[in-house]
Amino acid sequence: MSDMLCSLIDLPDISGLLENLRAEKIMIRRPNPWEASSVRRFVTEHFTENWADEVQVSFSHQPVSSFIATCEKEILGFAAYECTRRNYFGPTGVDEAWRGRGIGKALFIAALMGLQDMGYAYAVIGDAGPVDFYAGTVGAVPIPLRDGRGIYSLREDPRFLNSGGANT
Ligand SMILES: CC(C)(COP(=O)(O)OP(=O)(O)OC[C@H]1O[C@@H](n2cnc3c(N)ncnc32)[C@H](O)[C@@H]1OP(=O)(O)O)[C@@H](O)C(=O)NCCC(=O)NCCS
């Protein structure tokens, strides 16, 4: 999987989408610090422990650098940023039962607005799985990488990368 780059200069307007979601009682908001365990549980149950570890970093920022989608008290999805590396978007995920309603897009754009607020003009989508989702929503493009390797295969500080395969 490749990393992708997207511009933060002209993000899509999601006010109509947020309104439609609100009409279905679906809220997009930052989680509160006291919801960290619930978010962690959601990510572990629906996705992976590694993703939960990454999202946990969002709770060390103020404001918390993630968004969740909720319906009543249920968490439906999440999107994190500025967690795995600076200026990185991800991870993100929506409960399978709630996909296809615009929740993933709303979470994604809300998180990109968070990066925009930090002063970034571009964002990196780390190890982008659904490439067409990112290309379709914001026109993200794959970043050409040497050997196709992003940060996820690194086993040491990239500054000390050598050609001996120490990072594979
Ligand atoms: C990717 C994901 C977050 C999308 O969530 P979602 O709520 O279903 O997405 P939305 O309903 O907001 O979709 C918004 C648009 O993207 C499109 N889209 C959604 N998932 C897509 C995919 N996997 N590939 C291509 N297009 C996709 C939708 O058709 C919709 O297009 P439209 O605006 O033209 O109607 C969700 O499928 C998911 O959780 N996937 C598993 C986890 C994952 O892969 N996370 C990314 C890790 S990098």
The ligand as an SDF file (V2000), in Angstrom:
LIG
                    3D

 48 50  0  0  0  0  0  0  0  0999 V2000
  -13.0030    3.6430    4.0430 C   0  0  0  0  0  0  0  0  0  0  0  0
  -14.1850    3.8100    5.0020 C   0  0  0  0  0  0  0  0  0  0  0  0
  -13.7430    4.5840    6.2270 C   0  0  0  0  0  0  0  0  0  0  0  0
  -15.2810    4.6090    4.2500 C   0  0  0  0  0  0  0  0  0  0  0  0
  -16.3630    4.8290    5.1450 O   0  0  0  0  0  0  0  0  0  0  0  0
  -17.8680    5.0120    4.6470 P   0  0  0  0  0  0  0  0  0  0  0  0
  -18.6290    5.6380    5.7540 O   0  0  0  0  0  0  0  0  0  0  0  0
  -18.3910    3.7630    4.0850 O   0  0  0  0  0  0  0  0  0  0  0  0
  -17.6290    6.0410    3.4420 O   0  0  0  0  0  0  0  0  0  0  0  0
  -18.6740    7.1170    2.9060 P   0  0  0  0  0  0  0  0  0  0  0  0
  -20.0590    6.5470    2.9700 O   0  0  0  0  0  0  0  0  0  0  0  0
  -18.4400    8.4100    3.5940 O   0  0  0  0  0  0  0  0  0  0  0  0
  -18.2150    7.2620    1.3960 O   0  0  0  0  0  0  0  0  0  0  0  0
  -17.9330    8.5210    0.7900 C   0  0  0  0  0  0  0  0  0  0  0  0
  -17.6870    8.2930   -0.6800 C   0  0  0  0  0  0  0  0  0  0  0  0
  -16.5710    7.4140   -0.8500 O   0  0  0  0  0  0  0  0  0  0  0  0
  -16.9450    6.2370   -1.5690 C   0  0  0  0  0  0  0  0  0  0  0  0
  -16.2610    5.0990   -0.9410 N   0  0  0  0  0  0  0  0  0  0  0  0
  -16.4780    4.6020    0.2760 C   0  0  0  0  0  0  0  0  0  0  0  0
  -15.6330    3.5810    0.5220 N   0  0  0  0  0  0  0  0  0  0  0  0
  -14.8840    3.4350   -0.5990 C   0  0  0  0  0  0  0  0  0  0  0  0
  -13.8530    2.5480   -0.9560 C   0  0  0  0  0  0  0  0  0  0  0  0
  -13.4070    1.5990   -0.1280 N   0  0  0  0  0  0  0  0  0  0  0  0
  -13.2980    2.6880   -2.1920 N   0  0  0  0  0  0  0  0  0  0  0  0
  -13.7450    3.6500   -3.0440 C   0  0  0  0  0  0  0  0  0  0  0  0
  -14.7400    4.5140   -2.7470 N   0  0  0  0  0  0  0  0  0  0  0  0
  -15.2870    4.4110   -1.5330 C   0  0  0  0  0  0  0  0  0  0  0  0
  -18.4580    6.1470   -1.4110 C   0  0  0  0  0  0  0  0  0  0  0  0
  -19.0360    5.4370   -2.4720 O   0  0  0  0  0  0  0  0  0  0  0  0
  -18.8600    7.6030   -1.3880 C   0  0  0  0  0  0  0  0  0  0  0  0
  -18.8580    8.1090   -2.6980 O   0  0  0  0  0  0  0  0  0  0  0  0
  -19.9650    9.2160   -3.1550 P   0  0  0  0  0  0  0  0  0  0  0  0
  -19.7140   10.4280   -2.2820 O   0  0  0  0  0  0  0  0  0  0  0  0
  -19.6420    9.4260   -4.5860 O   0  0  0  0  0  0  0  0  0  0  0  0
  -21.2940    8.5980   -2.8850 O   0  0  0  0  0  0  0  0  0  0  0  0
  -14.8060    2.4470    5.4020 C   0  0  0  0  0  0  0  0  0  0  0  0
  -15.0800    1.7000    4.2400 O   0  0  0  0  0  0  0  0  0  0  0  0
  -13.9200    1.6000    6.3100 C   0  0  0  0  0  0  0  0  0  0  0  0
  -14.0080    1.7000    7.5420 O   0  0  0  0  0  0  0  0  0  0  0  0
  -13.0870    0.7320    5.7270 N   0  0  0  0  0  0  0  0  0  0  0  0
  -12.2670   -0.2060    6.5240 C   0  0  0  0  0  0  0  0  0  0  0  0
  -11.1550    0.4940    7.2390 C   0  0  0  0  0  0  0  0  0  0  0  0
  -10.1970    1.1680    6.2780 C   0  0  0  0  0  0  0  0  0  0  0  0
   -9.8730    0.6560    5.2200 O   0  0  0  0  0  0  0  0  0  0  0  0
   -9.7180    2.3370    6.6990 N   0  0  0  0  0  0  0  0  0  0  0  0
   -8.7500    3.1140    5.9540 C   0  0  0  0  0  0  0  0  0  0  0  0
   -7.3630    2.7730    6.4080 C   0  0  0  0  0  0  0  0  0  0  0  0
   -6.1350    3.7350    5.5180 S   0  0  0  0  0  0  0  0  0  0  0  0
  1  2  1  0
  2  3  1  0
  2  4  1  0
  2 36  1  0
  4  5  1  0
  5  6  1  0
  6  7  2  0
  6  8  1  0
  6  9  1  0
  9 10  1  0
 10 11  2  0
 10 12  1  0
 10 13  1  0
 13 14  1  0
 14 15  1  0
 15 16  1  0
 15 30  1  0
 16 17  1  0
 17 18  1  0
 17 28  1  0
 18 19  1  0
 18 27  1  0
 19 20  2  0
 20 21  1  0
 21 22  1  0
 21 27  2  0
 22 23  1  0
 22 24  2  0
 24 25  1  0
 25 26  2  0
 26 27  1  0
 28 29  1  0
 28 30  1  0
 30 31  1  0
 31 32  1  0
 32 33  2  0
 32 34  1  0
 32 35  1  0
 36 37  1  0
 36 38  1  0
 38 39  2  0
 38 40  1  0
 40 41  1  0
 41 42  1  0
 42 43  1  0
 43 44  2  0
 43 45  1  0
 45 46  1  0
 46 47  1  0
 47 48  1  0
M  END
$$$$
